[in-house]
Amino acid sequence: ENKEESILELEKIVITATRTPHLLKDVPVSTTVITEKEIEQTGASTVAEALENVAGMRVTAYGGPGSLTTAHIRGSAAHQVLVLMDGRELNSAASGTVDLGFLPVQNIERIEVVRGPFSSLYGANALSGVINIITKPAPEKRQTEIRASYGTYETSEYTLTHGGKLDKTGYSLTAKLGDSAGDRENSGCNETHATAKLTYEVNDSSGFSLLAGYSHRDSGVPGSTTYPTPSAREEDKRNFLDLSYHKDLKGG
């Protein structure tokens, strides 16, 4: 069984390191691929949780449940790690970071983590590495899934995934609502996150993809235990819209 798993590992296709599809075994840089099956086995509900065991990576949460969570590769700052979704940059223009605790995993096919400087391919934010979140293609038949969870500090989470295909058009939607009272006064938060993807196949080798996202978090800023701030709040709102066209080039 271990031998079969090793063969499957070598046959994984990755795109982040070179921006073109290659077998994992042929990629000349340090790359980790986290598959949908591996995410399910760990029980992760967010991208941050899915990345916790990646070699050379440290995931940091700045507070209790629902707080800002970032990733650091080989001791780098969070703004030096580029985070992509289907090749589209998610890093904030203001801070350069991405809240990975915000992103649900239900619609993720795999996560590619590439360690090392990639500024020549992706720009300044890729100084220490790249995290590329690859979403699932639209299912052939319409599917809907709803999940709910409840935990400590009155933390609740509700996730909806829906998708399907109509002839040459595929569609998918992932939405998440989260709420937590926090582990101390004024440390709670509530959050909303949604991504939608629409694809259209022009023919067997080309097509269009429209990706849209929205996220909003309202959280308390409790301050230190010595100097608490019982009424301070922080609000973070982000959205994006990206249209892309792809064409497979065959032959030499």
Secondary structure, DSSP 8 states (H G I E B T S, - for coil): -HHHHHHHHHT-EE-TTTSS-EEGGG-SS-EEEEEHHHHHHHT--BHHHHTTT-TTEEEEESSSTT--EEEEETT--GGGEEEEETTEE---TTTS---GGG-BSTTEEEEEEEES--HHHH-GGGSSEEEEEEE----SS-EEEEEEEEEGGGEEEEEEEEEEEETTEEEEEEEEEEEE--SSTT--EEEEEEEEEEEEEEETTEEEEEEEEEEEEEEE--B-SSSB-TT-EEEEEEEEEEEEEEE-----
